[in-house]
Amino acid sequence: MPLPRQNLTLIAAAISLASTRSAPNERASADLAAGDSARLVLLGTGTPIPDPERSGPAQAIVIGKEAYVVDVGAGVVRRAMAAAQRDSLPALRAANLRRVFITHLHSDHTLGLPDIMLTPAVAHRKGPLMVYGPPGTRAMVAKILEAYREDIDLRIHGLERGDANAYRVITHEVSPGMVYRDSNVTVTAFRVPHGSWRHAFGYRFDAKGRSIVISGDTGPSEAIVEACHGCDVLVHEVYSKQGFDRLDSASRRYHSTFHTSAIELGDLAARAQPKLLVLSHILFFGENAEEILAEVRSRFHGNVVVGADLGVY
């Protein structure tokens, strides 16, 4: 049965659309204790290829009691809860997930968007979810809310008596430059080349004297070199060059257009000079972690690690 018109109004009310041309300012909800610093938490280091050890792409910058999630692959909320419990990071409890930055709209980076929109609302999130992403994000959010309109209506107006404000989503479609700032952090978006995607971004987080750059999915790009430029942490996607060389020609054409080989990443990191290079979104192509590390280290002699789900840096 179709929902009454007044219930459809709920969906429209749930979407607050914001300007994309100026960086919004939001005051962090909690003051930071002295000595708090930004930490990178890997919530998912996988790819579209299902791997039980690696959830869909997602990471969080945690500063005190605040979390800033970048990409929302499958399983993101449960991975966040696991990190919250294992590492005593209350910012990553479901009810505290309030900010999301999306690099691009590939399915493996957004399958967890309904999860982070709805699960924390059920878990009594205080206030709306803020979503920052490329053009197309607003339409994706609207379609998700439409798909779940009956669920949302029942949770708010049924016996649960849920908080309607927790189900609101405020969407900002970003362009290059500063896209967000609060008392903890400044976030800057920059374009990256990801094959035929018209809009793909990386993000730089400057927080409490620490700089963290997230590449998103990308081919080799000087934009990442410029965004990092000696940053504390660079999280970058990668594929095994040795494994790539065994692929068929069509697969090689695809991956070389959309992604970055370990050799190319080593060259890039040698120019960007991050204090720590973290490999994520790893396409092994039959190789292992040590072999990929060796490829990167053949060109980059700094500190590099293979990221794993729930790693904290």
C-alpha positions as CSV (number, residue, x, y, z in Angstrom):
1,M,0.0,0.0,0.0
2,P,1.4,3.5,-0.8
3,L,2.3,5.6,2.2
4,P,0.1,8.6,2.9
5,R,1.3,11.9,1.6
6,Q,2.1,13.2,5.1
7,N,4.5,10.3,5.6
8,L,6.3,11.1,2.3
9,T,6.9,14.5,3.7
10,L,9.3,12.9,6.2
11,I,11.7,12.0,3.4
12,A,11.8,15.6,2.1
13,A,12.3,16.9,5.6
14,A,15.1,14.4,6.1
15,I,17.3,15.9,3.3
16,S,18.9,19.3,4.1
17,L,20.8,20.5,1.1
18,A,23.7,22.8,1.6
19,S,25.8,25.1,-0.6
20,T,28.8,23.6,-2.3
21,R,30.7,26.8,-2.8
22,S,31.8,27.7,0.7
23,A,33.3,25.6,3.4
24,P,30.8,25.0,6.3
25,N,32.0,25.6,9.8
26,E,30.8,23.4,12.6
27,R,31.8,23.6,16.2
28,A,33.0,20.3,17.6
29,S,30.6,19.0,20.2
30,A,33.3,18.2,22.8
31,D,36.4,20.1,24.0
32,L,39.6,18.2,23.5
33,A,41.7,17.2,26.5
34,A,45.3,18.5,26.4
35,G,47.5,16.1,24.4
36,D,44.8,14.7,22.2
37,S,46.0,14.3,18.6
38,A,44.6,13.0,15.4
39,R,44.7,9.3,14.8
40,L,44.1,7.4,11.6
41,V,41.9,4.3,12.1
42,L,41.6,1.9,9.1
43,L,38.0,0.6,9.1
44,G,38.2,-1.2,5.8
45,T,41.2,-1.8,3.5
46,G,39.5,-4.0,0.9
47,T,38.4,-3.6,-2.7
48,P,35.3,-4.8,-4.7
49,I,36.8,-8.3,-4.5
50,P,35.2,-9.9,-1.4
51,D,37.8,-10.7,1.2
52,P,36.7,-11.8,4.7
53,E,39.9,-10.2,6.2
54,R,39.3,-6.8,4.6
55,S,36.1,-4.8,4.7
56,G,35.0,-2.3,2.1
57,P,37.1,0.9,1.9
58,A,36.7,3.2,4.9
59,Q,38.9,5.0,7.4
60,A,38.4,7.5,10.2
61,I,40.3,10.4,11.5
62,V,39.7,10.4,15.3
63,I,40.4,13.5,17.4
64,G,39.4,13.1,21.0
65,K,35.7,12.3,21.0
66,E,35.1,13.3,17.4
67,A,35.4,11.1,14.3
68,Y,35.6,12.0,10.6
69,V,34.9,9.0,8.4
70,V,36.3,8.9,4.8
71,D,34.5,6.5,2.5
72,V,31.8,4.1,3.7
73,G,32.5,0.6,2.3
74,A,30.5,-2.5,3.3
75,G,30.5,-3.2,7.1
76,V,31.6,0.3,8.1
77,V,29.5,0.8,11.2
78,R,30.4,-2.6,12.7
79,R,34.1,-2.1,11.9
80,A,33.8,1.3,13.7
81,M,32.2,-0.4,16.7
82,A,35.0,-3.0,16.8
83,A,37.6,-0.2,16.8
84,A,35.7,1.7,19.5
85,Q,35.7,-1.4,21.8
86,R,39.1,-2.7,21.0
87,D,41.0,0.6,21.2
88,S,38.8,2.5,23.6
89,L,37.8,5.1,21.0
90,P,34.3,6.3,21.9
91,A,34.3,8.6,18.9
92,L,33.7,5.5,16.8
93,R,30.7,4.2,18.6
94,A,27.7,4.0,16.3
95,A,25.8,6.9,17.9
96,N,28.8,9.2,17.5
97,L,29.2,8.8,13.8
98,R,28.1,12.2,12.5
99,R,30.5,13.2,9.6
100,V,31.3,11.4,6.4
101,F,33.6,12.4,3.5
102,I,33.2,10.4,0.2
103,T,36.0,10.3,-2.3
104,H,33.9,9.0,-5.3
105,L,30.7,7.1,-5.9
106,H,32.0,3.7,-6.8
107,S,29.9,1.0,-5.1
108,D,32.7,-0.4,-2.9
109,H,33.2,3.1,-1.4
110,T,29.5,3.7,-0.8
111,L,27.8,0.4,0.0
112,G,27.9,1.4,3.7
113,L,26.2,4.7,3.1
114,P,22.7,3.4,4.1
115,D,24.4,1.7,7.1
116,I,26.0,4.9,8.4
117,M,22.8,6.9,7.6
118,L,20.4,4.6,9.4
119,T,22.2,2.3,12.0
120,P,23.6,5.2,14.1
121,A,20.1,6.8,14.1
122,V,18.7,3.6,15.5
123,A,21.5,3.7,18.1
124,H,20.4,7.1,19.2
125,R,22.7,9.5,17.3
126,K,22.2,13.0,18.5
127,G,21.6,15.2,15.5
128,P,21.8,14.7,11.7
129,L,24.5,13.0,9.6
130,M,26.7,15.4,7.6
131,V,27.8,13.9,4.2
132,Y,30.4,15.6,2.0
133,G,31.0,14.1,-1.4
134,P,31.3,14.7,-5.2
135,P,28.5,15.7,-7.4
136,G,25.9,13.0,-7.4
137,T,26.1,12.5,-3.6
138,R,22.9,14.5,-3.1
139,A,21.0,12.3,-5.5
140,M,22.4,9.1,-3.9
141,V,21.4,10.2,-0.4
142,A,17.9,11.1,-1.6
143,K,17.4,7.8,-3.3
144,I,18.5,5.9,-0.1
145,L,16.1,7.9,2.0
146,E,13.3,7.2,-0.5
147,A,14.1,3.4,-0.5
148,Y,13.9,3.3,3.3
149,R,11.0,5.7,3.8
150,E,8.7,3.2,5.3
151,D,11.4,1.9,7.7
152,I,12.2,5.5,8.8
153,D,8.5,6.4,9.2
154,L,7.9,3.4,11.4
155,R,11.0,4.0,13.5
156,I,10.0,7.6,14.2
157,H,6.2,7.3,14.5
158,G,5.9,3.7,15.7
159,L,6.6,2.2,19.1
160,E,10.3,3.0,18.9
161,R,9.5,6.7,19.0
162,G,12.9,7.4,17.3
163,D,14.4,10.9,17.0
164,A,13.5,12.4,13.6
165,N,16.6,14.6,13.8
166,A,18.9,11.6,13.9
167,Y,17.5,10.4,10.5
168,R,18.2,13.8,8.8
169,V,21.1,13.9,6.3
170,I,22.7,17.2,5.4
171,T,24.5,16.8,2.1
172,H,27.4,19.0,0.8
173,E,28.6,18.4,-2.8
174,V,32.3,19.4,-2.8
175,S,34.7,21.0,-5.2
176,P,38.4,21.4,-4.8
177,G,39.5,23.5,-1.9
178,M,38.6,23.7,1.8
179,V,35.3,21.8,2.3
180,Y,35.1,21.6,6.1
181,R,36.5,23.2,9.2
182,D,35.7,23.0,12.9
183,S,37.8,23.6,16.1
184,N,39.6,20.3,15.5
185,V,40.3,20.0,11.9
186,T,40.5,21.6,8.4
187,V,39.6,19.4,5.5
188,T,40.7,20.1,1.9
189,A,39.5,18.3,-1.2
190,F,41.6,17.9,-4.3
191,R,40.9,16.2,-7.6
192,V,42.4,12.8,-8.5
193,P,42.3,10.9,-11.8
194,H,40.2,7.8,-11.5
195,G,39.7,6.4,-15.0
196,S,36.4,7.6,-16.5
197,W,35.0,9.0,-13.3
198,R,34.2,12.7,-13.9
199,H,34.5,13.5,-10.2
200,A,36.9,11.8,-7.8
201,F,38.6,13.4,-4.8
202,G,41.3,12.9,-2.3
203,Y,41.2,14.7,1.1
204,R,43.8,16.3,3.4
205,F,43.1,16.6,7.1
206,D,45.1,19.1,9.1
207,A,44.4,18.5,12.8
208,K,46.2,19.5,15.9
209,G,49.6,19.7,14.3
210,R,49.2,16.5,12.3
211,S,48.5,16.1,8.5
212,I,46.8,13.0,7.1
213,V,46.1,12.6,3.3
214,I,43.7,10.1,1.9
215,S,44.2,9.4,-1.8
216,G,40.9,7.7,-2.6
217,D,41.0,5.6,-5.8
218,T,43.4,7.1,-8.2
219,G,46.0,6.7,-10.8
220,P,49.4,8.3,-10.1
221,S,48.8,12.0,-9.6
222,E,50.9,15.1,-8.8
223,A,47.9,16.4,-7.0
224,I,48.7,13.8,-4.2
225,V,52.3,14.8,-4.2
226,E,51.3,18.4,-3.7
227,A,48.6,17.6,-1.1
228,C,51.0,15.5,1.0
229,H,54.3,17.4,0.6
230,G,55.9,15.9,3.7
231,C,52.6,15.1,5.4
232,D,52.6,12.9,8.5
233,V,50.5,10.1,7.0
234,L,49.6,9.3,3.3
235,V,47.0,6.6,2.8
236,H,47.2,5.4,-0.8
237,E,45.6,2.7,-2.9
238,V,47.9,0.2,-4.7
239,Y,48.1,-2.9,-6.9
240,S,50.9,-5.4,-7.3
241,K,52.9,-4.7,-10.5
242,Q,54.2,-8.3,-10.6
243,G,50.6,-9.7,-10.3
244,F,49.4,-7.1,-12.8
245,D,51.9,-8.3,-15.4
246,R,50.1,-11.7,-15.5
247,L,46.7,-10.3,-16.2
248,D,45.1,-10.3,-19.6
249,S,45.4,-7.2,-21.8
250,A,41.9,-5.9,-21.1
251,S,42.4,-6.1,-17.3
252,R,45.8,-4.4,-17.5
253,R,44.2,-1.6,-19.5
254,Y,41.5,-1.1,-16.9
255,H,43.7,-1.2,-13.8
256,S,46.5,0.9,-15.3
257,T,43.9,3.6,-16.1
258,F,42.0,3.6,-12.8
259,H,44.7,2.6,-10.2
260,T,48.3,3.0,-9.1
261,S,50.9,0.2,-9.2
262,A,53.3,-0.4,-6.3
263,I,56.2,0.8,-8.5
264,E,54.3,4.0,-9.4
265,L,53.4,4.6,-5.8
266,G,57.0,4.2,-4.8
267,D,58.0,6.9,-7.3
268,L,55.1,9.1,-6.1
269,A,56.0,8.7,-2.4
270,A,59.6,9.5,-3.1
271,R,58.4,12.9,-4.3
272,A,55.7,13.4,-1.7
273,Q,57.9,12.3,1.2
274,P,55.2,11.3,3.7
275,K,56.6,10.4,7.2
276,L,54.4,7.3,7.0
277,L,53.0,5.7,3.8
278,V,50.0,3.3,4.5
279,L,48.9,1.0,1.7
280,S,45.2,0.4,1.5
281,H,42.6,-0.7,-1.1
282,I,45.2,-3.3,-2.1
283,L,44.9,-5.4,-5.2
284,F,47.3,-8.3,-4.6
285,F,46.7,-10.2,-7.9
286,G,48.0,-13.3,-6.3
287,E,51.0,-11.7,-4.6
288,N,51.5,-11.2,-0.9
289,A,52.0,-8.2,1.4
290,E,55.8,-8.6,1.5
291,E,56.1,-8.7,-2.3
292,I,54.0,-5.5,-2.6
293,L,56.1,-3.8,0.1
294,A,59.3,-4.8,-1.8
295,E,58.0,-3.2,-5.0
296,V,57.2,0.1,-3.2
297,R,60.5,0.1,-1.3
298,S,62.4,-0.4,-4.6
299,R,61.6,3.3,-5.2
300,F,60.7,4.8,-1.8
301,H,63.0,4.4,1.2
302,G,60.8,6.0,3.8
303,N,58.5,4.3,6.3
304,V,55.8,2.2,4.7
305,V,53.3,-0.3,6.0
306,V,50.6,-2.6,4.6
307,G,47.4,-1.4,6.2
308,A,45.0,-3.9,7.8
309,D,41.5,-3.5,9.1
310,L,41.4,-1.9,12.5
311,G,45.0,-0.6,12.2
312,V,45.6,2.6,14.2
313,Y,48.3,5.1,13.2
